């Protein structure tokens, strides 16, 4: 059964998604066209992620990397595949705008643990599975604490902390701090590469 707070969250999500898609539609359309011109076909990046209760869904973003060539898959090749334009899309978080569709569908919420790839399911340990007690979020406690520069142990611990202390007031604080992180373009690239490294399978 949904709590009153969850009802409020859903109402805010739908309002934000519709307003964002309407107001930002010119930005989204122009960005999609730019990706098509600069990087070729396939302007959207789609990946299977896990949501509430561990149910899979397909996250939607703008593509920021060139398509991999044979033998060029995995985070180790991200620096080679990430284009200057793609880096700018990430720095401004414009690549995240298509995720407003996921927000409207109810697959994600504004604030929560970031949705991670479905193949990570077997790699979580203990309380880390608590992330699936809530919907994944477009932003979250880990994102305002350093985004991709936060290592996996701290990142996963912050997600569990969010679930344990979740409140509407806390969500408002996270949203307000997210604006500073995005506009300041902080924490986009991990120290060891251009994206967050793969969650180790043998922790």
C-alpha positions in Angstrom: 0.0 0.0 0.0 1.3 3.4 -0.9 2.0 5.9 1.9 0.8 9.5 1.7 4.4 10.5 1.1 4.6 8.2 -1.9 1.4 9.7 -3.3 2.9 13.1 -3.0 6.1 11.9 -4.7 4.2 10.4 -7.6 2.2 13.6 -8.1 5.4 15.7 -8.1 7.0 13.2 -10.5 4.2 13.4 -13.0 4.1 17.2 -12.8 7.8 17.5 -13.2 7.9 15.0 -16.1 5.2 16.7 -18.1 6.5 20.2 -17.4 10.0 19.1 -18.3 9.1 17.4 -21.5 7.0 20.4 -22.7 9.4 23.1 -21.7 12.6 21.3 -22.6 11.3 19.7 -25.8 13.3 22.2 -28.0 16.5 21.4 -26.1 15.8 17.6 -26.4 15.0 17.8 -30.1 18.1 20.0 -30.9 20.3 17.6 -28.9 18.9 14.5 -30.6 19.6 16.2 -34.0 23.1 17.1 -32.9 23.8 13.5 -31.8 22.6 12.2 -35.1 24.8 14.6 -37.1 27.9 14.2 -35.0 27.7 10.5 -34.1 25.5 8.8 -36.6 22.4 6.7 -36.2 21.0 5.7 -32.9 20.6 8.9 -30.9 19.2 7.2 -27.8 21.1 5.0 -25.4 18.9 2.3 -23.9 20.0 -0.1 -21.1 18.2 -2.6 -18.9 18.2 -1.4 -15.3 16.5 -2.7 -12.2 13.8 -0.7 -10.4 11.5 -1.1 -7.5 11.4 -4.7 -6.2 14.2 -5.6 -8.7 11.9 -5.4 -11.6 13.7 -4.6 -14.9 13.0 -1.6 -17.1 14.8 0.2 -19.9 16.4 3.5 -19.1 16.5 6.1 -21.8 19.3 8.7 -22.3 21.0 10.5 -25.2 23.9 8.6 -26.6 27.2 10.2 -25.7 29.7 7.6 -27.1 30.6 6.2 -30.5 29.3 2.7 -31.2 31.9 0.2 -30.0 34.0 -1.7 -32.6 34.6 -5.4 -32.1 36.7 -5.9 -28.9 36.1 -2.3 -27.7 33.3 -2.9 -25.2 33.5 -2.2 -21.5 34.5 0.8 -19.3 38.1 0.4 -20.2 37.3 1.8 -23.7 35.0 4.6 -22.6 37.7 7.3 -23.0 38.2 6.3 -26.6 34.5 6.2 -27.4 33.4 9.3 -25.6 33.3 12.3 -28.0 33.9 15.9 -27.0 30.2 16.6 -27.7 29.2 13.6 -25.6 31.4 14.8 -22.7 29.5 18.2 -22.9 26.2 16.5 -22.9 27.2 14.6 -19.7 28.7 17.8 -18.1 25.4 19.6 -18.6 23.2 16.5 -17.8 21.4 17.1 -21.1 22.0 13.4 -21.9 19.6 12.6 -18.9 16.6 14.6 -20.3 15.0 11.6 -22.2 14.8 9.9 -18.7 11.8 12.2 -18.1 9.9 9.5 -20.1 11.0 7.0 -17.4 9.8 9.4 -14.8 6.4 9.9 -16.4 6.0 6.1 -16.7 6.7 5.7 -13.0 9.8 3.6 -13.6 11.9 6.1 -11.7 11.2 8.9 -9.3 13.0 12.3 -8.9 15.0 11.2 -5.8 16.3 7.7 -5.0 19.2 5.4 -5.6 20.4 5.6 -9.2 19.2 2.7 -11.3 22.2 0.4 -12.0 22.6 -2.2 -14.8 20.5 -5.4 -14.4 23.6 -7.7 -14.5 24.7 -6.2 -11.1 22.0 -8.1 -9.3 24.3 -10.9 -8.1 27.0 -8.5 -7.1 25.2 -6.7 -4.2 25.9 -7.7 -0.6 23.6 -7.7 2.5 21.9 -4.4 3.1 22.8 -3.2 -0.4 19.7 -5.0 -1.7 17.6 -2.5 0.3 17.9 -0.1 -2.7 15.1 -2.1 -4.3 12.7 -1.2 -1.5 12.2 2.2 -3.2 12.1 3.4 -6.8 15.4 4.4 -8.4 15.9 8.1 -8.8 17.1 10.6 -11.3 19.2 12.1 -8.6 20.1 10.9 -5.1 22.3 11.1 -2.1 25.3 9.6 -3.9 24.9 12.1 -6.7 25.1 15.1 -4.5 28.0 13.6 -2.7 30.3 13.3 -5.7 28.5 11.6 -8.6 30.9 9.4 -10.5 33.9 10.3 -8.3 32.4 8.4 -5.3 33.8 4.9 -5.1 31.5 1.9 -5.0 31.6 1.1 -1.3 30.7 4.7 -0.4 28.2 5.0 -3.2 26.3 1.8 -2.2 26.4 2.8 1.5 24.9 6.2 0.6 22.1 4.5 -1.3 21.3 2.3 1.8 21.5 5.4 4.0 19.0 7.2 1.8 16.5 4.2 2.0 16.9 4.1 5.8 16.4 7.9 6.3 14.0 8.6 3.4 11.7 11.6 3.9 10.0 14.3 1.8 12.1 16.9 3.5 15.2 15.0 2.8 14.2 14.7 -0.9 13.7 18.4 -1.1 17.2 19.0 0.3 18.7 16.6 -2.2 16.9 18.2 -5.1 18.1 21.7 -4.1 21.7 20.5 -3.8 21.4 18.7 -7.2 21.0 22.0 -9.0 24.4 23.2 -7.6 26.1 19.9 -8.6 24.7 20.0 -12.2 25.3 23.7 -12.8 28.8 23.4 -11.2 29.5 20.3 -13.4 31.0 18.5 -10.5 31.8 14.8 -10.2 31.1 13.9 -13.8 34.2 11.8 -14.4 35.7 9.3 -12.1 39.3 9.8 -11.1 40.4 6.7 -13.0 38.4 7.2 -16.1 35.5 9.0 -17.8 32.7 7.0 -16.3 32.0 5.0 -13.1 33.9 1.8 -13.1 32.1 -1.6 -13.3 30.9 -2.8 -9.9 33.3 -5.7 -9.1 31.9 -9.2 -9.1 34.3 -10.5 -6.5 34.0 -8.0 -3.7 
